[in-house]
Amino acid sequence: MLSRRLAAICLPTVLTVLLTCSPPDVRIGMGEGDGVKLSYRIVGTGKPLIVIHDGPGYEKSIMFGGFDALRTEMKIVYYDQRGCGRSEPLAANTPLRIWDNVRDLENLRRYFHFKKISLAAHGWGAVIALEYARTYPKHVDSIILVAPISPFAPDREILSIVESLPKDARDKIGAALDDENLSVLEKQEVMMREILPELFYKREAVEDLGLDGLRYASDVRLRLGEELKTLDLFSVLGDITQPTLVIAGRHDISIPVRDQMAYADGIKHASAVVFNESGHFPFLEEHAFFVNLVKEFLHNKSVPALAGFWYMP
């Protein structure tokens, strides 16, 4: 059974690179994490909004197409997490903890001399955003969670995702898992590339993706190891005091909508919106809707109950 061969493979929430032209005001460089160099990209002016990408093990590029449009409202800061993308690679046998990512974000805030920041996190990035907000509440103005991982059991949907794939994709994954010449990291990457298209509800959106440019640091997830398996975010949501917007895609096969809505149940000052024509990437699949909604939230720290989507006050 394919499901049995998946037992040793932990699949992160998946993303890829959207090929877009950079705006003329873009800045790129290497900033300071907690003892590591972090690749960053900044666009726009105004109050800072730090964007935290999905993974673990992916990169910031996927977020550009969704958040660059906010550059007239905010200073948008993207960064590659520790060991990811263009950030400094991790040395062999270096341990990695969630706390390392939280400290990296704090060091990056200090590096840019930001007194207060807003956070926008996709998928796994919600873990970093919420742990940071709990630890450094005075530095966080507001939080946006886009398709956040389940606060209960982040990895429990892997088998059902693979079983829902078309037969040719399942066959490719099965062949990779049976290939003794492939490492665990290589097998995980095969799974990622086969699952990625299925995370989109709008199939035409997949055609705009540059899969060949994807950087995937398989070792990052493996280094986090058991910490991810025992993660329990729901129990700490009551500690979040900042205004929070939760955005979910109704057709997200990687994370049940009910799990994403649980963030709004647990966070006191939270609103949740379900995008009816999106999967795991609402900021790409319903881009104009996403941008307008986020602008409203950033201005007023709340969202209106409009027709056309599921709203939870």
GUKELO-466416 format. One record per atom (N, C-alpha, C): x, z, y. Coordinates in steps of 0.02 Angstrom, whole numbers, plus 50000, padded with zeros to 5 digits. Layout:
N
XZY/...
END
This chain:
313
500425000049939/500005000050000/500435000050063/500224995950110/500594995550173/500615002350208/500065006050204/500025012550238/500555017350212/500715017050148/501215021550120/501905019850146/502035013350156/502695011350180/502795012950254/502255014750287/502295016550358/502485023750369/502505027650317/502585034850323/503215036850361/503755033050352/504395034850384/504485031750452/504005027750473/504085024150536/503605027050587/503865029650643/503455032250697/503415026850751/502815024450764/502725018950811/502545021650879/502935020250931/502745022350998/502185017951025/501835020551074/501375016351111/501765010451139/501475004451137/501874998451145/501774995151212/502304992151238/502264988151299/502804982951299/502784978551348/503294973351353/503404971551425/503794966451438/503984964651505/503514959451533/503234960551591/502844955551626/503304951951674/503344945351666/503784941551709/503454940051775/503684943351827/503414942251894/503984941351942/503844938251999/504354937552051/504374943952092/504964946452104/505034952552142/504864951352215/504524956052248/504374955352319/505014955852359/505024953452421/505634953252460/505914960052480/505494965252478/505734971852500/505974976152443/506114973252386/506314977152327/507014979852334/507114986152310/507774989252307/507894991352235/508494990152210/508664992352143/509324996152145/509435000452096/510045004252094/510055009152036/510555013552036/510615018751985/510585025552019/510095029552000/510005036152029/510235041551981/510165047852002/510415053451963/509855056851924/509935056851857/509525061051815/509885067551804/509705071151751/510035077451735/510655075851692/511185073651726/511805071951691/511845064851666/511345060751683/511365053651663/511175049351723/511375043051720/511195038251772/510545034751752/510085034451800/509435031451787/509335025251831/509145019751800/509015013651837/508345014251873/508335012351937/507715012751975/507585006352013/506965005552033/506744999852074/506225002652123/506315001252187/505865003752239/505574997952278/504934998252293/504604993152333/504084996552377/504024994152439/503514996752484/503755002352528/503295004752570/503445010252616/502875015252615/503025021352637/502515026552640/502695032352596/502185036152578/502295041852534/502495039452464/502925043152429/503175040752365/502685041652307/502625036352268/502265036452205/502765034552150/502925039252106/503405037952053/503025035851990/503215030051963/502875027151906/503275028451843/502945031251792/503265033251730/503015028651674/503475024951644/503275019851594/503105022851526/502815018651484/502605020551417/503195020751369/503085022751308/503615023051258/503435028051204/503915032351184/504605032751208/505025026851185/505485024851228/505955019651211/505855013051246/505365012551291/505235006251326/505555006351395/505305002051440/505625001451505/505115000551561/505355000751622/504925000851681/504604994151698/504864988651672/504674981951695/503924980551688/503614982951635/502904981551624/502474984051681/502704988951717/502294992051769/502274988051834/502764983651844/502824980051908/502184976251925/501924972451876/501344968251889/500724972151907/500694978451888/500114982551904/500174986351969/500784988751984/500854993452040/501174990452103/501504984752098/501804981852158/501294980452213/500674979152193/500154977652242/499984983752285/500224989552266/500104995652305/500634996852357/501114992252364/501684993452408/501494993852482/500904991452500/500674992252570/500404999252582/500285003052529/499995009752534/500515015152523/500995013852479/501465019052457/502155016152447/502645020452443/503315018552420/503305019252344/503325013752308/503265013752235/503965014252205/504075019352165/504725020552134/504645019952058/504975015052029/504985014251956/505675016451931/505695019351871/506345020951842/506315020351767/506875018751736/506935018651664/507105025651639/506735028151593/506855034751566/507535035151532/507765041051521/508415042351490/508505038151426/509035034151425/509195030051367/508795023651362/508375022151411/507925016351408/508125010951458/507905004851445/508004999351491/508714998751516/508794998951582/509454998151613/509775004951630/509445010351611/509755016951622/510345017851575/510735022951590/511335024351551/511165025551477/511475021951430/511335023051359/511525030051338/511195032651288/511355039251262/511945038751215/512385043551218/512945043751173/512715045151102/513095042951053/512915043950983/512815051450968/512305052850929/512145059650906/511945064350962/511775061551021/511545065851076/510825067851065/510665074251065/509965076351057/509555074551119/508905073951110/508465072151165/507825076351159/507625079351215/507025083351217/506565080951273/505935082651267/505465081151321/505715084251386/505975090351381/506225093851440/506765089951476/507175086151439/507695082051471/507375076951518/506825074051497/506475069251539/506165072451600/505925078551592/505635082151649/506185083751701/506755085951677/507305087451722/507575081051755/507575075551719/507785069151748/507345067351807/506695068251800/506225066651854/506355071151914/506475077551903/506615082051958/507265080251993/507775078451955/508405076351986/508325069952025/507905065452000/507785059252036/507415060752102/506945065352101/506595067252163/507095069952215/507545074152192/508045076952237/508525071452262/508695066852218/509155061452237/508875057452295/508215056252295/507895052452348/507665056852406/507755063352400/507565068152453/506815067952467/506425067052413/505695067252421/505465074552418/505085076552469/504825083352468/504235083952420/503795078952422/503205078952380/503075071952354/502855071452291/502755064952260/502075064652226/501825058552217/501275057352172/501565054152109/501225055052053/501465052451989/500945047851959/501185042251932/500755037751894/501085036651826/500745038251772/501055038051706/500625034051658/500955029951617/500615025751568/500785028251497/500275029051455/500385030751386/500775037251377/501345036751342/501775042551330/502015045751394/502055041751448/502285044451512/501875050351536/501255050951511/500835056651531/501155063251512/501525063351458/501855069551436/502345071851489/502755067251514/503255068851565/502905070951629/502395067251650/502055068651712/501735075551712/501395077251658/501045083651656/501515089551650/502045088751610/502535094051604/502895095151671/503015089751706/503335090351772/502865093951820/502235091951820/501745094851867/501655102251853/501695104351790/501635111451773/502245115351796/502835112151790/503455115651805/503615115751879/503445110251914/503595109651985/502965107952025/502465112152022/501815110552053/501845109252128/502295112652163/502315111852236/502575105052257/502885101452211/503155094852228/502695089052210/502115090552179/501665085252156/501025085252197/500875079552227/500285078852269/499675076752228/499765071952182/499215069552141/499495066052079/499055064852030/499265062051966/498785056551945/499055050951921/498655045551892/498895044651820/498435045351772/498595044351702/498245038051677/498625033151654/498345026851631/498435026351555/497875025951519/497895025651446/498365030951418/498275037251437/498735042451413/498675043551338/499225045451306/499215046751234/498725052351219/498505052751158/498035057951138/498345064851153/497965069251185/498235075951197/498225080351135/497925077751081/497865081651020/498395079850968/498405073450948/498865071250895/499115064250913/499645063750951/499865057250978/499995051750927/500175053450865/500365048350817/499845046950763/499275049950768/498815049650711/498475042850703/498505038450753/498155032150748/498595026350723/499215027550704/499665022250686/499405018250627/499195021550574/498975018050515/498365013750529/497895016450567/497295012550581/497445006550625/497935007150669/498125001350711/498394995750667/498854997450622/499164992350579/498644989150534/498204993250506/497694990550460/497204985950496/497144986650562/496674982450600/496974975750621/497614974750609/497954968650630/497734962750586/497804956550613/497684950650571/498144950650510/497934947150458/498304947250395/499024944950403/499154939850443/499844937350450/500294942650482/500014946450529/500404951750560/500544957450511/500034959250471/500134964450421/500644962250369/500634955850351/501124953350302/501834953750330/501914952050393/502584952350424/502844959550425/502404964250442/502604971250443/502774973650373/502354971750325/502494973650256/503154971050231/503294964650248/503934961750226/504524965350258/504454967150321/504994970750356/505104977550325/504574981050309/504634987650279/504954987450210/504854981850176/505154981050109/505864978450110/506094976150168/506754973050174/507284978550178/507674979150125/508194984350122/508774982950170/508814976850196/509354975250242/509194977150314/508584979250327/508384981350394/508434988850401/508674991150458/508694998350472/508005000850492/507925007350495/507295010250517/507135007950588/507635007450630/507525005350699/507294998050701/507574993850660/507374986750659/506674985950632/506494989950583/505814989750555/505304991950607/505484996950645/505034999450698/504934994150750/505454990350767/505384985150817/504934979450792/504974977750729/504534972650701/503804974850709/503674981150693/502994983750701/502754983250773/503194985150819/503014984950889/502814977950911/503214973050892/503084966250915/502454963250884/502274965350825/501664962850793/501044966350821/501104972650840/500534976450864/500384974850938/500894973350976/500814972551048/500224968151068/500144962051042/499584957751064/498904960851052/498864965151000/498214968150983/498014973751030/498464975951073/498304981151121/497954978551183/497894971951188/497544968851243/496844966751222/496354968151263/495684965751251/495614958551274/495914956951330/495904950151356/496494946251328/496354941951281/496894938451247/497304934051294/496984931551347/497364927251394/497914931151429/497834937751435/498344941751468/498994941751429/498944940951363/499544940951321/499984934951337/499674929351356/500044923251369/500504924051429/500374928751472/500784929751532/501374934351520/501454936851459/501974941751445/502614938451422/503184941251442/503834938751422/504124943051366/503894941851306/504104946151250/504854945751237/505154940051250/505864939251236/506304943651280/506044945751337/506444949851382/506374957251371/505994959251320/505874966351308/506504970051287/506634975651319/507154980251296/506804986151262/507024987651202/506704992851164/507234997451134/507265003551157/507755008451132/507445012451076/507485009751015/507175012950957/507415020050947/508055021250963/508345027850949/508055033350992/507765031551050/507495036651095/506935040551061/506485036951030/505935040450996/506185044550937/506645041750900/506905045450842/507255051850863/507595051750920/507935057750942/507445063250963/506865061150988/506355066251006/506065069550944/506055065750889/505915068450823/505305072850817/505405078750789/504855083250772/504475085650833/504795085550892/504455087950952/503825083850966/503845077350953/503265073150964/502705074650914/502905076050852/502405077250800/502005083650812/502295088350846/501975094850857/501705095550928/501695090050965/501485090251035/500745092051040/500595096851083/499905098951096/499795099351171/499595093851200/499505093651273/498855097051295/498345096551254/497695099051276/497705106351296/498115110251261/498135117451273/498435119251341/498785114451373/499105115951437/498765112451496/498235108651482/497915104851536/497625109451590/497435115451571/497165120151620/497675122351672/498315121051658/498835122851706/498915117751762/498595111951754/498665106551804/498175107851861/498435108551921/498025110151979/497955104252027/498335098952018/498325093352064/497735088652050/497475085352101/496965080252090/497225074952042/496825073251992/497055068751939/496535063351926/496765057251918/496345051551899/496565049251830/496085048951784/496215046451716/495885039651709/496275034551689/496025027751680/496125025851607/495575023651575/495605021751505/495325014751496/495565011251445/495275004851426/494795005851369/494185003451377/493675004551326/493885001751258/494294996451257/494474993051195/495194994651174/495445000251194/496125002351175/496125004651102/496445000751058/496445002450987/496985007550970/497435008851017/497985013451003/497805020651018/497345021751065/497155028551085/496395028651095/496035032551056/495305032851064/495105034951134/494595031651161/494365033351228/494165040751233/493865043351180/493655050351181/494245055051191/494825053251163/495415057351173/495665056951244/495635051051274/495855050251343/495395053951390/494755054051375/494275057551417/494375065151414/494705067451361/494835074651355/495275077351411/495685072951441/496095075151497/495645077251556/495105073551566/494655075451621/494275081851605/494175083251541/493855089451522/494315095451534/494955094451521/495425099951525/495725101251593/495755096151635/496055096851702/495505098151753/495575103451791/495045105751835/494835100451886/495315097551921/495155092851975/495305085751951/494925083451901/495055076851872/494425072551871/494525066151881/494005061051873/494255056151821/493805053151783/493995048351732/493585042051738/493905036351729/493575029851733/493765025851672/493275022851639/493395018451583/493305011251606/493815007251598/493785000151614/493484996451555/492924993151566/492534990251512/492844983951482/493304980751517/493594974451492/494344975051484/494574980851462/495294981951453/495434985451387/496054984351364/496314988051308/496784993351334/497414993151311/497904998251330/498224997051398/498084991151428/498414989451491/497914987851547/497514992651568/497024991351621/497334988651685/497944990751701/498254988651763/498454981251762/498464978151704/498584971051698/497954967151682/497524969851641/496924966251618/496374966051671/496304971251710/495824971451765/496194973551828/496664969451848/497144971251899/496814972851966/496394968451991/496084969452057/495664975852057/495284976952005/494884982951999/495334989051998/495874988651961/496344994251956/496644995952025/496874990952060/497204992052124/496714995252174/496104992652177/495614995452224/495445002652208/495375004052143/495205010852122/495775015752139/496385013752125/496955018152138/497045019252213/496935014052253/496975014952326/496465020052349/495855019652323/495335024452341/495545031552323/495825032252263/496035038852241/496605041552283/497095037452298/497675039752336/497475041752407/496965038452434/496745040152502/496325046452503/495865047152454/495375052452457/495445057752403/495915056652356/496015061252299/495385062052257/494965056852258/494375056552216/494155049252211/493675047852167/493425040952161/492665041152165/492355035852192/491625035652197/491315033852131/490695035852120/490325034152059/490005027352070/490385022052056/490145015252066/489865012352002/489425007352009/489155003951951/489704999551921/489654998251856/490114993551824/490644996851782/490705003451787/491165006951742/490895013951728/491165016851678/490965023651658/491365028651700/491005032551737/491315037351783/491145044451761/491655048751763/491545055851746/491805060151804/491375063951838/491605068251893/491955074451867/
END
